[in-house]
């Protein structure tokens, strides 16, 4: 059984306007991008880089589960990395509500 690893390297990328962090499993290593739009919805308002990073750290497990689900479905961006969308986080929530264990 392969395990996902998420190094402690989350940072704000001003060019992509996203929180970026790494993921690795087996021989795959990639970058995950969580755009500011996700955080605007989570925060219910403006999403400064600082607020986005804070929200990411507060809900890190949720983001990691969304990444794991996308990788299991082999849903990679054209560049081989992972692009998260709001629906990815909502799917994780829906699964957790159905199977809380």
C-alpha positions as CSV (number, residue, x, y, z in Angstrom):
1,X,0.0,0.0,0.0
2,X,1.4,3.4,-1.0
3,X,1.1,6.4,1.2
4,X,0.7,10.0,0.3
5,X,3.1,12.4,1.8
6,X,2.6,16.2,2.1
7,X,5.8,18.0,3.0
8,X,5.5,21.2,5.1
9,X,6.1,23.6,2.2
10,X,2.8,25.4,1.6
11,X,3.4,28.9,0.3
12,X,1.6,31.6,-1.7
13,X,2.5,31.9,-5.4
14,X,1.7,35.4,-6.6
15,X,1.9,34.5,-10.2
16,X,-0.8,31.8,-10.0
17,X,-2.6,33.5,-7.1
18,X,-2.8,30.2,-5.3
19,X,-1.6,28.4,-2.3
20,X,0.8,25.8,-3.5
21,X,2.1,22.7,-1.7
22,X,3.8,19.4,-2.6
23,X,2.4,15.9,-2.7
24,X,4.2,12.6,-3.3
25,X,3.1,9.0,-3.6
26,X,5.3,6.2,-5.0
27,X,7.4,7.7,-7.8
28,X,5.1,10.7,-8.3
29,X,6.0,14.1,-6.9
30,X,3.8,17.1,-7.8
31,X,2.6,20.5,-6.9
32,X,-0.9,21.2,-5.8
33,X,-2.5,24.5,-6.5
34,X,-5.4,25.8,-4.6
35,X,-6.5,29.1,-6.2
36,X,-7.6,32.2,-4.3
37,X,-11.2,31.6,-5.5
38,X,-11.5,28.5,-3.2
39,X,-10.4,30.6,-0.3
40,X,-12.8,33.5,-1.1
41,X,-15.6,31.0,-0.7
42,X,-14.2,29.5,2.4
43,X,-13.6,32.8,4.0
44,X,-16.8,34.5,2.8
45,X,-14.9,37.5,1.6
46,X,-11.5,38.9,0.5
47,X,-8.7,36.3,0.3
48,X,-5.4,37.9,1.0
49,X,-2.3,35.6,0.7
50,X,-2.0,35.6,4.5
51,X,-5.6,34.6,5.0
52,X,-5.4,31.9,2.3
53,X,-2.4,30.3,4.0
54,X,-4.0,30.5,7.4
55,X,-7.2,28.9,6.0
56,X,-5.1,26.2,4.3
57,X,-3.4,25.3,7.6
58,X,-6.6,25.3,9.5
59,X,-8.2,22.9,7.0
60,X,-5.1,21.1,5.8
61,X,-6.6,17.6,6.2
62,X,-9.5,18.5,4.0
63,X,-7.2,19.8,1.3
64,X,-5.0,16.7,1.5
65,X,-8.0,14.4,1.2
66,X,-9.2,16.3,-1.9
67,X,-5.7,15.8,-3.4
68,X,-5.7,12.1,-2.6
69,X,-9.1,11.7,-4.2
70,X,-8.0,13.5,-7.4
71,X,-4.8,11.4,-7.6
72,X,-6.7,8.2,-7.2
73,X,-8.9,9.3,-10.1
74,X,-5.8,10.2,-12.0
75,X,-7.1,13.8,-12.5
76,X,-3.9,15.7,-13.2
77,X,-3.6,19.1,-14.9
78,X,-1.9,19.3,-18.3
79,X,1.5,20.0,-16.5
80,X,1.2,16.8,-14.4
81,X,0.3,18.7,-11.2
82,X,-2.9,18.9,-9.2
83,X,-5.3,21.8,-9.6
84,X,-7.9,21.9,-6.8
85,X,-11.4,23.4,-7.3
86,X,-14.2,24.2,-4.9
87,X,-16.1,21.1,-6.0
88,X,-13.1,18.9,-4.9
89,X,-13.4,20.1,-1.4
90,X,-17.2,19.8,-1.5
91,X,-16.9,16.1,-2.7
92,X,-14.6,15.4,0.3
93,X,-17.2,16.9,2.7
94,X,-20.0,14.8,1.1
95,X,-18.0,11.6,1.4
96,X,-17.2,12.4,5.1
97,X,-20.8,13.0,5.9
98,X,-21.8,9.6,4.4
99,X,-19.0,7.7,6.0
100,X,-17.7,9.5,9.1
101,X,-15.1,6.8,10.0
